[in-house]
């Protein structure tokens, strides 16, 4: 108890100092590359430890994330003082982290309240149609929500087929990644862009053509591959889940989902409702109304959905808590990286600026696409998006205007190439685990990458030639 009291006193002192200080802010020009070690550390921990030491990671990821976060927070306070450091951290928390987590929580809660009952046989036509539906849903309930909603019906539809791993590989390609490219609700990187000022409908207007192109190519390739296996296997296994009429439980959540979309859309279109200051950070009341409305929608979903629906979906708060802990560390440790990127060629991360721009400052959009995508393949795609968003100047108005092709390259790289590995996007590993629990023999980490190299990379080369030359 004494420790808690001391902590509260210290926190109060920091907040007071922040209000009294006239902070000059953090100057990215004066920061060395040592500052990005914690950011790289937390991303590499997320990418590597679940594979090398899954039990250790499962029990201690919160402590590991906290340690990396403190590796930035403590030097901040020692070097820049309580006022500047607290204001910088509060800015990230109030304007980025909290809205991000509120949306994730609301989407997860509402999507988990819908359960598809019954079973249909997984023929090539049926499977292709289900993948197409999941791809479309991903931009409205998020890639995680669409994956939760569609993966178990997909398992039941194909549990009598001896060759079914390819179904869930393409599921990860399309439902867990590609389909999330059309709205800020689809994938976390795009919502971070929305929080930075990118218009809600910009993603749909700018990205629908390459998204449709890649989706159609992958759906066509899947249909041909599934047809080949379907003819080859001859249904020699008994069906553990015989065909049954498909029905939906938790239909009220479709109305709540529409309300959720409406709230986010309103927050992007409505004028300011006035501002207030807290901990030295200026915030808009509109953001508070949006976040409270989203939390209310999540609460209504919990109240109005039968408990049996969430039980059928294996619902628990574990995934949200994991995202909350990991992204707290990510949002803290990315602060120095963004500050250095904003310093441009005068900052310690000038090497990235030189890779993605010509000597006269013009963007190399193909490099933006492949560098954003390459890092998103193995690190988390949301912070990767932020890094390159800021490398391109960080001004949403410019990035939607004269630099629209650059923003499209960053957005597509982050969303599309998260599909290149199991660890590129959060739903990927979740789908793998659920499929394996359902009896599907999923490929290994590198086995999956052979599939992504064979089917995804040619699509991305085509996108580069058509849109980013």
matplotlib code that plots the C-alpha trace (Angstrom):
import matplotlib.pyplot as plt

x = [0.0, 2.9, 4.3, 1.0, 0.7, 4.2, 3.4, 0.3, 2.2, 4.9, 2.3, 0.6, 3.9, 4.6, 1.2, 1.7, 5.1, 3.8, 1.2, 3.7, 6.5, 6.9, 8.2, 10.1, 9.2, 11.6, 14.0, 14.6, 17.7, 19.6, 18.6, 21.0, 20.0, 20.3, 16.8, 15.3, 16.7, 13.6, 11.3, 13.3, 13.4, 9.7, 9.0, 11.6, 10.2, 6.8, 8.1, 10.6, 9.8, 6.3, 8.2, 11.4, 9.9, 6.1, 5.5, 7.9, 6.3, 2.8, 3.5, 5.8, 4.9, 3.5, 6.6, 8.8, 6.7, 6.9, 10.6, 11.0, 8.6, 10.5, 13.7, 12.3, 10.3, 13.1, 15.6, 12.9, 12.3, 16.0, 17.0, 14.0, 12.5, 9.1, 7.1, 8.3, 8.3, 4.9, 3.3, 4.9, 3.6, 0.2, -0.1, 0.6, -1.8, -4.7, -4.7, -3.4, -3.3, -6.6, -8.7, -6.9, -7.6, -11.2, -11.9, -10.1, -12.2, -15.5, -14.8, -13.7, -16.7, -19.3, -17.8, -17.5, -21.3, -22.2, -22.1, -22.7, -24.5, -24.9, -22.7, -22.4, -20.1, -16.9, -16.9, -14.7, -17.6, -18.7, -15.2, -14.5, -17.8, -17.1, -13.6, -15.1, -17.7, -14.9, -12.8, -15.6, -16.5, -12.9, -13.1, -16.1, -15.6, -11.8, -9.5, -9.6, -13.4, -13.9, -11.4, -13.2, -16.6, -15.6, -12.9, -15.0, -17.7, -14.8, -13.4, -16.8, -17.3, -14.0, -13.5, -14.2, -11.6, -8.1, -6.5, -7.7, -4.7, -4.7, -8.2, -6.8, -3.7, -5.8, -8.1, -5.2, -4.2, -7.7, -9.8, -7.0, -5.1, -6.0, -9.7, -8.9, -7.6, -10.8, -11.7, -10.0, -12.0, -10.3, -6.8, -5.0, -2.6, -5.4, -7.1, -3.8, -3.8, -7.4, -6.3, -3.5, -6.1, -6.6, -10.2, -12.4, -13.3, -9.8, -8.8, -11.8, -11.3, -7.6, -7.1, -10.1, -8.6, -5.4, -7.3, -9.9, -7.2, -5.2, -8.4, -9.7, -6.4, -6.1, -9.8, -9.3, -6.0, -7.7, -10.7, -8.4, -6.3, -9.3, -10.9, -7.8, -7.7, -11.4, -11.2, -8.2, -9.4, -12.8, -14.1, -12.8, -13.2, -16.5, -17.9, -17.7, -20.2, -22.9, -24.5, -27.1, -29.1, -26.9, -28.4, -27.0, -27.1, -26.5, -28.1, -28.5, -24.7, -25.2, -27.2, -24.5, -21.8, -23.7, -23.8, -20.1, -19.3, -21.6, -19.8, -16.3, -17.6, -19.2, -16.0, -14.2, -16.8, -18.0, -16.5, -14.6, -16.8, -14.2, -11.0, -9.7, -6.3, -5.2, -1.6, -0.4, -2.2, -4.9, -7.7, -11.1, -14.3, -15.3, -12.8, -14.1, -17.7, -16.5, -14.7, -17.6, -20.0, -17.8, -17.6, -21.3, -21.8, -19.5, -21.4, -24.7, -23.3, -22.4, -25.8, -27.9, -26.0, -26.8, -23.9, -24.2, -23.1, -19.9, -19.2, -19.6, -17.1, -14.7, -14.8, -12.5, -10.7, -7.2, -6.6, -7.6, -5.5, -2.5, -3.0, -3.4, -0.1, 1.9, 0.7, 1.3, 5.0, 4.9, 3.3, 5.8, 8.9, 7.9, 8.0, 11.8, 11.6, 8.9, 10.8, 13.9, 11.9, 10.3, 13.8, 14.2, 17.7, 19.0, 18.0, 19.7, 17.2, 18.2, 19.1, 15.4, 14.6, 17.3, 16.0, 12.5, 13.2, 15.4, 18.2, 15.8, 13.2, 10.7, 9.3, 10.2, 6.8, 7.9, 10.4, 7.7, 5.5, 8.2, 10.0, 6.7, 5.5, 8.8, 8.9, 5.2, 5.8, 7.8, 7.1, 3.7, 2.2, 0.6, 3.8, 5.5, 2.8, 3.4, 7.2, 6.8, 3.8, 6.2, 9.1, 6.8, 6.3, 3.5, 1.1, -2.2, -3.4, -0.2, -0.3, -3.9, -3.2, 0.0, 1.5, -1.5, 0.4, 2.9, 0.3, -1.3, 2.0, 2.5, -1.1, -1.1, 2.4, 1.3, -2.0, -1.2, 2.2, 1.1, 0.0, 3.6, 4.2, 2.3, 3.6, 2.9, -0.6, -2.3, -5.1, -2.7, -1.4, -4.8, -6.3, -3.4, -4.0, -7.8, -7.4, -4.9, -7.2, -9.9, -7.7, -6.1, -2.4, -1.2, 2.3, 5.3, 6.4, 8.7, 6.3, 3.7, 6.2, 6.7, 3.0, 3.2, 6.2, 4.5, 1.1, 1.5, 4.8, 3.8, 0.6, 2.7, 5.1, 2.1, 0.8, 4.2, 4.3, 0.7, 0.6, 4.0, 6.5]
y = [0.0, 2.4, 1.7, 2.5, 5.8, 6.8, 6.0, 8.2, 11.1, 10.8, 10.7, 13.8, 15.6, 14.7, 16.0, 19.2, 19.7, 19.2, 21.9, 24.3, 23.6, 25.5, 22.4, 22.9, 19.4, 16.7, 17.6, 14.7, 16.3, 15.8, 12.2, 9.3, 5.9, 4.4, 5.8, 3.3, 0.2, -0.2, 0.2, -2.4, -4.6, -4.7, -5.5, -8.2, -9.6, -9.8, -11.4, -13.9, -14.9, -16.5, -18.9, -19.5, -19.5, -19.6, -20.6, -17.9, -15.3, -16.3, -15.9, -12.8, -10.7, -8.0, -7.7, -7.7, -5.0, -2.9, -3.3, -2.0, 0.9, 1.9, 1.9, 5.0, 6.5, 6.7, 8.4, 10.8, 12.0, 12.2, 14.0, 16.2, 16.7, 15.8, 18.5, 17.7, 13.9, 13.7, 16.0, 13.8, 10.6, 12.1, 13.2, 9.7, 8.2, 10.5, 11.2, 7.8, 4.9, 5.2, 5.9, 3.0, 0.5, 1.7, 0.8, -2.5, -3.3, -2.3, -4.2, -7.3, -7.3, -6.7, -9.2, -11.9, -11.5, -13.0, -16.7, -18.6, -21.9, -24.9, -26.3, -26.5, -28.7, -27.0, -27.4, -25.1, -22.8, -22.6, -22.0, -19.3, -17.6, -17.8, -16.3, -13.5, -12.7, -12.7, -10.4, -7.9, -8.1, -7.4, -3.8, -3.3, -5.5, -5.5, -8.3, -9.7, -9.5, -11.1, -13.9, -14.6, -14.6, -16.8, -19.2, -21.7, -22.0, -22.5, -25.3, -27.1, -26.8, -28.5, -30.9, -33.9, -33.0, -34.6, -31.7, -28.5, -26.6, -24.4, -23.2, -21.5, -20.3, -18.3, -17.4, -15.7, -14.0, -12.6, -12.3, -11.7, -9.1, -8.1, -7.5, -4.9, -2.3, -0.3, 1.5, 2.7, 0.0, -2.8, -2.9, -1.1, 0.8, 2.5, 3.6, 5.1, 7.0, 8.1, 9.4, 11.3, 13.1, 10.8, 11.1, 8.1, 7.5, 8.3, 4.6, 3.4, 5.9, 5.5, 1.8, 0.0, -0.8, -2.5, -4.2, -5.6, -6.7, -8.6, -10.1, -11.3, -12.9, -14.7, -15.8, -17.1, -18.9, -20.4, -21.7, -23.5, -25.0, -26.0, -27.6, -29.6, -30.9, -31.5, -33.8, -35.5, -36.4, -37.9, -37.2, -40.3, -39.1, -39.1, -35.7, -34.9, -32.1, -33.1, -30.4, -28.4, -25.2, -22.1, -19.6, -16.6, -16.0, -12.6, -10.6, -7.5, -7.1, -6.2, -3.2, -2.4, -2.8, -0.3, 2.1, 1.6, 2.5, 5.5, 6.8, 6.5, 8.1, 10.9, 11.6, 12.0, 14.3, 16.4, 19.8, 20.3, 20.4, 22.6, 21.7, 21.3, 20.9, 18.0, 17.3, 19.9, 18.2, 19.9, 17.5, 17.8, 17.0, 15.2, 12.5, 12.0, 11.6, 9.1, 7.0, 7.0, 6.1, 3.2, 1.9, 2.2, 0.1, -2.5, -2.5, -2.9, -5.8, -7.6, -6.9, -7.8, -10.9, -14.3, -15.8, -19.0, -17.1, -15.9, -19.3, -20.8, -18.3, -19.2, -15.5, -14.2, -10.9, -12.4, -11.1, -7.5, -7.5, -8.8, -6.1, -3.4, -4.4, -4.8, -1.6, 0.4, -0.4, 0.1, 3.6, 4.7, 3.3, 4.7, 8.3, 8.8, 7.1, 9.5, 12.5, 11.5, 10.9, 14.4, 15.8, 14.4, 14.4, 16.2, 13.4, 10.1, 8.1, 10.0, 6.7, 5.7, 9.1, 8.6, 5.2, 6.3, 9.7, 11.0, 13.6, 16.4, 15.1, 13.4, 10.2, 6.8, 5.2, 1.7, 1.8, 3.0, 0.1, -2.6, -1.2, -0.7, -4.1, -5.9, -4.7, -5.4, -9.0, -9.7, -6.8, -5.3, -3.5, -0.7, 0.9, 0.2, 2.3, 5.1, 5.1, 5.5, 7.9, 10.2, 9.5, 10.9, 14.1, 13.1, 15.8, 14.1, 16.9, 16.7, 12.9, 12.8, 15.5, 15.8, 12.8, 10.6, 7.9, 7.8, 7.3, 4.6, 2.8, 3.0, 1.9, -1.1, -2.2, -2.3, -4.0, -6.4, -7.6, -8.4, -11.6, -12.7, -14.5, -15.8, -12.9, -10.1, -9.3, -10.3, -12.5, -14.7, -16.7, -16.8, -18.4, -20.9, -21.9, -22.2, -24.2, -26.6, -27.1, -28.0, -30.8, -28.9, -29.6, -26.1, -25.6, -24.5, -20.9, -21.2, -23.6, -20.8, -18.3, -20.6, -20.2, -16.4, -16.1, -18.2, -16.5, -13.1, -11.7, -12.0, -10.0, -7.3, -7.1, -6.5, -3.8, -2.1, -2.1, -0.8, 1.8, 2.7, 2.8]
z = [0.0, 0.8, -2.6, -4.3, -2.3, -3.3, -6.9, -6.9, -5.2, -7.9, -10.7, -9.3, -9.1, -12.7, -13.9, -11.9, -13.4, -16.8, -16.4, -15.0, -17.5, -20.8, -22.7, -25.8, -27.0, -28.1, -30.8, -33.1, -34.6, -31.4, -30.8, -31.7, -33.0, -29.5, -28.9, -31.4, -29.6, -27.4, -30.4, -32.3, -29.2, -28.6, -32.3, -32.4, -29.2, -30.7, -33.8, -32.4, -28.9, -29.6, -32.0, -30.0, -26.4, -26.6, -23.0, -21.7, -24.0, -23.0, -19.3, -19.4, -22.5, -20.3, -18.3, -21.4, -22.9, -19.7, -19.7, -23.2, -22.5, -19.4, -21.5, -23.1, -20.3, -17.7, -20.1, -21.2, -17.6, -16.8, -20.0, -20.9, -17.5, -16.0, -17.9, -21.5, -20.9, -19.4, -22.1, -24.8, -23.3, -22.6, -26.2, -27.4, -24.9, -25.2, -29.0, -30.3, -27.9, -26.1, -29.3, -31.0, -28.2, -27.8, -31.5, -31.2, -28.1, -29.7, -32.9, -31.1, -28.7, -31.5, -34.0, -31.2, -30.6, -34.0, -34.5, -37.7, -36.9, -39.1, -41.8, -45.6, -47.6, -48.6, -52.4, -54.5, -55.3, -51.7, -50.3, -52.8, -52.0, -48.3, -48.8, -50.9, -48.2, -45.5, -47.6, -47.9, -44.2, -43.2, -44.1, -41.9, -38.9, -39.1, -40.2, -36.6, -36.4, -39.9, -39.0, -35.8, -37.5, -40.5, -39.5, -37.6, -40.3, -42.8, -40.6, -40.3, -44.1, -44.9, -42.0, -44.2, -46.8, -46.5, -48.3, -46.6, -45.4, -48.6, -47.6, -44.5, -46.1, -48.6, -45.7, -44.0, -47.3, -48.0, -44.9, -42.3, -44.5, -48.0, -47.3, -44.6, -47.0, -47.8, -44.5, -41.3, -39.6, -41.6, -40.3, -37.4, -39.6, -41.5, -38.3, -37.1, -40.4, -39.6, -36.2, -38.0, -40.1, -43.2, -44.3, -43.7, -47.3, -48.7, -48.3, -50.3, -53.1, -53.3, -52.7, -54.1, -57.5, -56.4, -53.6, -56.0, -58.4, -55.8, -54.3, -57.6, -58.6, -55.3, -55.4, -58.9, -58.0, -54.9, -57.0, -59.4, -56.7, -54.6, -57.7, -58.3, -54.7, -54.7, -57.7, -56.4, -52.9, -53.7, -50.2, -48.6, -45.0, -43.1, -42.4, -38.6, -39.1, -41.6, -43.7, -41.9, -42.4, -41.8, -39.4, -37.5, -33.7, -32.2, -35.1, -32.9, -33.4, -37.0, -35.9, -33.4, -36.1, -38.3, -35.3, -34.8, -38.4, -38.1, -35.0, -36.6, -39.8, -37.9, -36.0, -39.3, -40.9, -38.0, -37.1, -33.9, -30.8, -29.0, -27.3, -23.8, -22.2, -20.1, -19.0, -21.4, -24.4, -26.4, -27.3, -29.0, -27.2, -30.5, -29.8, -26.3, -27.6, -30.2, -27.7, -25.2, -28.0, -29.0, -25.5, -25.1, -28.3, -26.8, -23.6, -25.4, -27.3, -24.0, -22.6, -25.6, -26.8, -25.3, -23.4, -25.4, -28.5, -27.0, -25.6, -29.1, -30.3, -27.5, -26.4, -23.8, -23.2, -23.6, -27.2, -26.3, -23.1, -25.1, -27.7, -25.0, -23.3, -26.5, -28.1, -24.9, -25.3, -29.1, -28.8, -26.2, -27.9, -31.3, -30.0, -30.5, -34.0, -35.1, -33.7, -35.7, -38.8, -38.5, -38.5, -42.0, -43.5, -40.4, -38.1, -37.2, -39.4, -42.5, -44.1, -44.3, -45.8, -48.5, -49.4, -50.0, -51.7, -54.4, -53.7, -54.6, -52.1, -54.5, -53.0, -54.4, -54.1, -55.0, -52.2, -49.8, -50.8, -50.5, -47.4, -45.5, -46.7, -46.0, -42.4, -42.0, -43.0, -39.9, -37.5, -36.5, -39.5, -37.4, -36.1, -39.4, -41.1, -38.6, -39.3, -43.0, -42.7, -40.8, -43.2, -45.9, -43.9, -41.6, -43.0, -43.8, -46.0, -48.2, -48.2, -49.4, -52.0, -54.0, -52.2, -52.5, -54.4, -51.6, -48.9, -51.1, -51.3, -47.5, -46.8, -49.2, -48.1, -44.5, -45.1, -48.0, -46.9, -43.3, -45.1, -46.0, -42.7, -39.7, -37.6, -40.0, -38.7, -35.5, -37.0, -38.9, -36.0, -34.4, -37.6, -37.7, -34.1, -34.5, -37.7, -36.1, -33.1, -35.7, -37.1, -40.0, -40.7, -41.3, -42.7, -40.6, -40.4, -43.4, -45.2, -45.0, -46.4, -49.4, -50.1, -49.7, -52.0, -54.6, -54.6, -52.9, -54.2, -57.9, -57.0, -55.3, -58.2, -60.5, -58.1, -58.2, -62.0, -62.4, -59.6, -58.2, -61.1]

ax = plt.figure().add_subplot(projection="3d")
ax.plot(x, y, z, "-o")
ax.set_aspect("equal")
plt.show()
